[in-house]
Amino acid sequence: MRLNGNRAKPGRSLNIGDQLRVQRGEEEYIITVLELSARRGPSLIARTLYQETDDNRGIRKNLARQRKLNREQHANRERRPDKRQRRKIVRFKSGFE
C-alpha cells in the first residue's frame, strides 16, 4: 500500500485529500480520502468516505475482462483422458492385437 506516493506505515495517520494505492492480487485501487470517521462502521458508510478514480476503475474493468477471456480460452482445451476414457482406449487398442 502506498500513501501519496510513499510507502504507507502503520503509524501514519490519514488526512482528507490523501491518495492511497492499494494492491490486491493483480488489481490496483487508487482512491482519494474524502472524509474521516472517528470509529469503525459498516461498509455502506465506509464507501462514502473515499472515491476511486475513474481512470483506475476503467483500467481494472479492462483487466478483468482480459482475465475472463483468457480463462474462457483455456477452459476449452483438451484435457488428459479420465479413468473411464483410458479403459475405453485400452479396450479399443487391445482389439487390434
N, C-alpha and C positions, 0 to 999 in steps of 0.2 A: 504494500500500500504506500502511496506517495501523497504528501500533503503540500500543495503549492510547489510541486516540482522536487521537493526534498523527501528523503526517507521519513516516514511517519514513525515517531517513537511513542511508547505507551504513555509517557507523562505529558505529552504535548496536548494543549487544550485547543479545541476548535473555536473559530470565530465566524461570525456571519460573513459570507463572501469567500470563504476558503474553498479551494478546489481540491477534490480528492480523486485519485486514480486508484481504483480497486481492481486487482487481478483475481478472477475466479475461474480457474481452469484455463480454457482458451479465450474466455471472454474478458474484456476490459471495460469497466464502467468509469466514465468521467462525470462526476457530479459536483454541483455547487451547493454549498450550505446556504439555505435561505433564512432559517430560524434555528434557535437552540431551545432545547427543552430541559427543564430542571430535573425531570425524572424520566424513567423508562416507561414507555407506554405501548399501546397496540400498534401494529404495523400500518393500519389505516391512517393514524395520526402521524406516524413517522414519515410516511410518504409525502406529507405536505411540508416537511421540514427541509427537503432537498429537491433539486431538479437536475435531471440528466440532460446533457447537451443533445441537441437534435442531430448533429453530425455523428456523434458517437452511437446514438440509437440506430441510425441508418446503417452504419458500418457493422454493428452487431447483428442486425437482421440479415444483411447480405451474407455474413459469415455463417450464420445459422442455416440459411438457405443452401449455401455451398456444401456444408456438412451433411445436410439431408440428402442432397443429390448424390454425394459420394457414398452414403450408406445404401441408397437405392441401387446404385451401380454394383456394389459388392454383394448385395443380397441375392442377385440373380445368377451369380457364378455357380459353376458346377462344384459339387462337393464330393468327398470320398463316399463310396458306397457304404451303406449301413450293413448290419449283420444279415438281414434278410436278403438284401441285394447281392451280397457276397456269396451266399448259399446258392442263389439262382445262377450266378456266374459259374460257380464250381460245377453245378449240375449240367449246365449248358456245355462247358468245356469237356466234361467227362464223357459226353455223348459222342465226341469226335475221336476219342482214343480207341 
